[in-house]
């Protein structure tokens, strides 16, 4: 049952309701983190190395709009206390964005609570944002993304690790401070009933679970986003590897092709000057395409134009009676994006095969 103060909405829930609230809160945190992660704009803003002020405001909007509504739902809907995860959100924003933005977020998220006469919410949330932001400046970014509330419980392994490489465990510091913030909030709630929201129970075992739920919620959100961050970084690495391979292929092809083409032009300058001129124009087109900075993926029509110039030069080199090119191109494929110099290896292979046949 609920025991409510007479002059304001401030209810101390029974143990069963608190336990249900903690379980639902974990689900709400996971659902919110997953829903935000699906938005491409949110991904771009969250994982950006540097953000402008307008971009940071846009990123804050992804958090503050739904979660401020969650605080309002907690106030207006009976027994739905799990909708309010503003405490954990302020900590997240402090760790990821810094103290200034976290304090601003605390002021926004506390607005519905202040309207509900929870007057300590505003100063507490502002100070929480400041403290979380300072903690985020002290801890490395990779350590923030790797944060987990499930610390190594083996004292033997912890002792060996500290002896082998002595260092301050910032992961443990984050866990202790987040729990400490929750303890402070619960203490203020007991001292000033109705002026600050917190889950309070007379059961010490359940109260400890309440304290530990905050780092678990923070850890869930960071784990969801870190998995996405690592996936994006992996895709970027694959993209860079493809670019490196294409660049190596270009460097391998250009010297041989250029040497052979110049020899062919030199042999045609006196006997067939017009044909030599056409080969120079086509060679210039190829070199311009190779030297120009371009994306890894290009329209298929551009790739086909590059290949046409390449094969026209090869036809002149070997003769129309020895090398004939037939194309059957579906017009619908011309606008498709394909890897740069996709057809070049095929051209080179067919030319090499023709060279062997000519030698025989």
ABEGO torsion letter per residue (X at the ends): XBBBBAABBBBBBBAAAAAAAAAAAAAAAAAAAAAAAABAAAAAAAABABBBAAAAAAAAAAAAAAAAAAAAAAAABBGBAAABAAAAAAAAAAAAAEAAAAAAAAAAAAAAAAAAGBAAAAAAAAAAAAAAAAAAAABBAAAAAABBABBBABAAAAAAAAAABBBBBAAAAAAAAAAAAAAAAAAAAAABBGABBBBBBABAAAAAAAAAAAAAAAAAAAAAAAAAAAAAAAAAAAAAAAAAAAAAAAAAAAAAAAAAAAAAAAAAAAABAAAAAAAAAAAAAAAAAAABBBBABBBAAAAAAAAAAAAAAAAAAAEAAABBBBBBBBAAAAABBBBBGAAAAAAAAAAAAAAAAAAX
